[in-house]
């Protein structure tokens, strides 16, 4: 970790990674929550 100008690039990469992670989280969350809402008995 040298720092300097690399910080800007690292922030950009982190932003992209967080964006992808958030997208996957919402997609997976929707896929998991939807069937649970459709069958309340299995949610507990």
FILUM-868798 format. One record per atom (N, C-alpha, C, O): residue number from 1; chain; atom name; x, y, z. Coordinates in nm, 4 decimals. Layout:
BEGIN
    k  c   a        xx        yy        zz
  NUM  A  CA         X         Y         Z
...
END
This chain:
BEGIN
    k  c   a        xx        yy        zz
    1  A   N    0.0854   -0.1191    0.0000
    1  A  CA    0.0000    0.0000    0.0000
    1  A   C    0.0886    0.1235    0.0000
    1  A   O    0.1407    0.1634    0.1042
    2  A   N    0.1054    0.1835   -0.1162
    2  A  CA    0.1955    0.2967   -0.1296
    2  A   C    0.1250    0.4279   -0.1002
    2  A   O    0.1896    0.5238   -0.0579
    3  A   N   -0.0062    0.4348   -0.1215
    3  A  CA   -0.0783    0.5591   -0.0970
    3  A   C   -0.0565    0.6568   -0.2110
    3  A   O   -0.0236    0.6153   -0.3220
    4  A   N   -0.0743    0.7857   -0.1860
    4  A  CA   -0.0553    0.8861   -0.2893
    4  A   C   -0.1713    0.8884   -0.3871
    4  A   O   -0.2874    0.8879   -0.3462
    5  A   N   -0.1399    0.8908   -0.5183
    5  A  CA   -0.2444    0.8985   -0.6202
    5  A   C   -0.3267    0.7702   -0.6271
    5  A   O   -0.4355    0.7702   -0.6848
    6  A   N   -0.2772    0.6623   -0.5700
    6  A  CA   -0.3487    0.5348   -0.5749
    6  A   C   -0.4791    0.5416   -0.4953
    6  A   O   -0.5703    0.4619   -0.5172
    7  A   N   -0.4871    0.6376   -0.4027
    7  A  CA   -0.6056    0.6466   -0.3172
    7  A   C   -0.7298    0.6727   -0.4018
    7  A   O   -0.8342    0.6114   -0.3791
    8  A   N   -0.7197    0.7626   -0.4984
    8  A  CA   -0.8351    0.7941   -0.5832
    8  A   C   -0.8819    0.6712   -0.6583
    8  A   O   -1.0018    0.6441   -0.6643
    9  A   N   -0.7889    0.5966   -0.7158
    9  A  CA   -0.8253    0.4760   -0.7898
    9  A   C   -0.8862    0.3725   -0.6985
    9  A   O   -0.9822    0.3046   -0.7349
   10  A   N   -0.8294    0.3606   -0.5784
   10  A  CA   -0.8816    0.2625   -0.4829
   10  A   C   -1.0247    0.2971   -0.4448
   10  A   O   -1.1094    0.2084   -0.4341
   11  A   N   -1.0521    0.4250   -0.4244
   11  A  CA   -1.1877    0.4662   -0.3881
   11  A   C   -1.2836    0.4323   -0.5008
   11  A   O   -1.3964    0.3894   -0.4764
   12  A   N   -1.2390    0.4515   -0.6236
   12  A  CA   -1.3243    0.4199   -0.7382
   12  A   C   -1.3558    0.2717   -0.7424
   12  A   O   -1.4702    0.2323   -0.7648
   13  A   N   -1.2531    0.1888   -0.7207
   13  A  CA   -1.2717    0.0432   -0.7229
   13  A   C   -1.3653    0.0013   -0.6100
   13  A   O   -1.4554   -0.0803   -0.6294
   14  A   N   -1.3425    0.0588   -0.4911
   14  A  CA   -1.4271    0.0251   -0.3757
   14  A   C   -1.5719    0.0640   -0.4047
   14  A   O   -1.6648   -0.0093   -0.3708
   15  A   N   -1.5898    0.1788   -0.4671
   15  A  CA   -1.7253    0.2238   -0.4999
   15  A   C   -1.7939    0.1266   -0.5942
   15  A   O   -1.9114    0.0942   -0.5768
   16  A   N   -1.7189    0.0796   -0.6955
   16  A  CA   -1.7751   -0.0160   -0.7917
   16  A   C   -1.8093   -0.1466   -0.7214
   16  A   O   -1.9163   -0.2038   -0.7428
   17  A   N   -1.7173   -0.1932   -0.6373
   17  A  CA   -1.7389   -0.3200   -0.5661
   17  A   C   -1.8605   -0.3096   -0.4751
   17  A   O   -1.9431   -0.4008   -0.4694
   18  A   N   -1.8708   -0.1966   -0.4034
   18  A  CA   -1.9854   -0.1780   -0.3131
   18  A   C   -2.1143   -0.1715   -0.3935
   18  A   O   -2.2177   -0.2226   -0.3504
   19  A   N   -2.1081   -0.1088   -0.5098
   19  A  CA   -2.2272   -0.0997   -0.5949
   19  A   C   -2.2726   -0.2377   -0.6398
   19  A   O   -2.3913   -0.2698   -0.6347
   20  A   N   -2.1765   -0.3195   -0.6841
   20  A  CA   -2.2097   -0.4555   -0.7284
   20  A   C   -2.2616   -0.5377   -0.6116
   20  A   O   -2.3579   -0.6130   -0.6256
   21  A   N   -2.1971   -0.5229   -0.4960
   21  A  CA   -2.2384   -0.5986   -0.3774
   21  A   C   -2.3804   -0.5594   -0.3378
   21  A   O   -2.4613   -0.6449   -0.3017
   22  A   N   -2.4102   -0.4300   -0.3447
   22  A  CA   -2.5445   -0.3838   -0.3091
   22  A   C   -2.6472   -0.4410   -0.4062
   22  A   O   -2.7553   -0.4834   -0.3653
   23  A   N   -2.6130   -0.4420   -0.5350
   23  A  CA   -2.7043   -0.4972   -0.6358
   23  A   C   -2.7299   -0.6449   -0.6104
   23  A   O   -2.8438   -0.6910   -0.6176
   24  A   N   -2.6235   -0.7189   -0.5807
   24  A  CA   -2.6384   -0.8624   -0.5537
   24  A   C   -2.7187   -0.8841   -0.4265
   24  A   O   -2.8006   -0.9757   -0.4186
   25  A   N   -2.6948   -0.7990   -0.3266
   25  A  CA   -2.7655   -0.8133   -0.1989
   25  A   C   -2.9151   -0.7912   -0.2189
   25  A   O   -2.9973   -0.8663   -0.1664
   26  A   N   -2.9502   -0.6864   -0.2960
   26  A  CA   -3.0920   -0.6595   -0.3203
   26  A   C   -3.1541   -0.7717   -0.4020
   26  A   O   -3.2668   -0.8133   -0.3751
   27  A   N   -3.0809   -0.8211   -0.5022
   27  A  CA   -3.1328   -0.9298   -0.5864
   27  A   C   -3.1540   -1.0560   -0.5049
   27  A   O   -3.2595   -1.1189   -0.5127
   28  A   N   -3.0529   -1.0931   -0.4261
   28  A  CA   -3.0624   -1.2146   -0.3444
   28  A   C   -3.1688   -1.1959   -0.2371
   28  A   O   -3.2466   -1.2872   -0.2095
   29  A   N   -3.1722   -1.0772   -0.1767
   29  A  CA   -3.2712   -1.0502   -0.0720
   29  A   C   -3.4125   -1.0630   -0.1266
   29  A   O   -3.4994   -1.1215   -0.0620
   30  A   N   -3.4357   -1.0082   -0.2458
   30  A  CA   -3.5689   -1.0180   -0.3062
   30  A   C   -3.6051   -1.1624   -0.3357
   30  A   O   -3.7190   -1.2039   -0.3145
   31  A   N   -3.5072   -1.2402   -0.3853
   31  A  CA   -3.5328   -1.3800   -0.4201
   31  A   C   -3.5615   -1.4626   -0.2955
   31  A   O   -3.6360   -1.5605   -0.3007
   32  A   N   -3.5016   -1.4224   -0.1831
   32  A  CA   -3.5200   -1.4985   -0.0586
   32  A   C   -3.6468   -1.4536    0.0139
   32  A   O   -3.7219   -1.5364    0.0656
   33  A   N   -3.6703   -1.3221    0.0174
   33  A  CA   -3.7837   -1.2679    0.0930
   33  A   C   -3.9169   -1.2990    0.0252
   33  A   O   -4.0161   -1.3267    0.0926
   34  A   N   -3.9193   -1.2944   -0.1081
   34  A  CA   -4.0455   -1.3149   -0.1803
   34  A   C   -4.1119   -1.4476   -0.1445
   34  A   O   -4.2290   -1.4468   -0.1067
   35  A   N   -4.0434   -1.5613   -0.1545
   35  A  CA   -4.1062   -1.6897   -0.1183
   35  A   C   -4.1452   -1.6961    0.0293
   35  A   O   -4.2416   -1.7633    0.0656
   36  A   N   -4.0698   -1.6257    0.1143
   36  A  CA   -4.1040   -1.6250    0.2574
   36  A   C   -4.2362   -1.5515    0.2792
   36  A   O   -4.3185   -1.5917    0.3614
   37  A   N   -4.2547   -1.4424    0.2034
   37  A  CA   -4.3788   -1.3664    0.2173
   37  A   C   -4.4961   -1.4456    0.1605
   37  A   O   -4.6089   -1.4341    0.2083
   38  A   N   -4.4683   -1.5261    0.0578
   38  A  CA   -4.5748   -1.6049   -0.0044
   38  A   C   -4.6162   -1.7206    0.0855
   38  A   O   -4.7303   -1.7666    0.0799
   39  A   N   -4.5222   -1.7682    0.1693
   39  A  CA   -4.5534   -1.8789    0.2605
   39  A   C   -4.5137   -1.8394    0.4027
   39  A   O   -4.4077   -1.8801    0.4504
   40  A   N   -4.5974   -1.7605    0.4713
   40  A  CA   -4.5660   -1.7098    0.6060
   40  A   C   -4.5344   -1.8202    0.7060
   40  A   O   -4.4605   -1.7969    0.8016
   41  A   N   -4.5883   -1.9386    0.6861
   41  A  CA   -4.5662   -2.0475    0.7806
   41  A   C   -4.4205   -2.0887    0.7878
   41  A   O   -4.3747   -2.1344    0.8925
   42  A   N   -4.3456   -2.0734    0.6773
   42  A  CA   -4.2067   -2.1185    0.6747
   42  A   C   -4.1106   -2.0080    0.7170
   42  A   O   -3.9916   -2.0337    0.7352
   43  A   N   -4.1604   -1.8847    0.7330
   43  A  CA   -4.0733   -1.7734    0.7694
   43  A   C   -4.0235   -1.7889    0.9122
   43  A   O   -3.9189   -1.7342    0.9471
   44  A   N   -4.0974   -1.8634    0.9965
   44  A  CA   -4.0550   -1.8856    1.1342
   44  A   C   -4.0161   -2.0317    1.1492
   44  A   O   -3.9767   -2.0742    1.2578
END
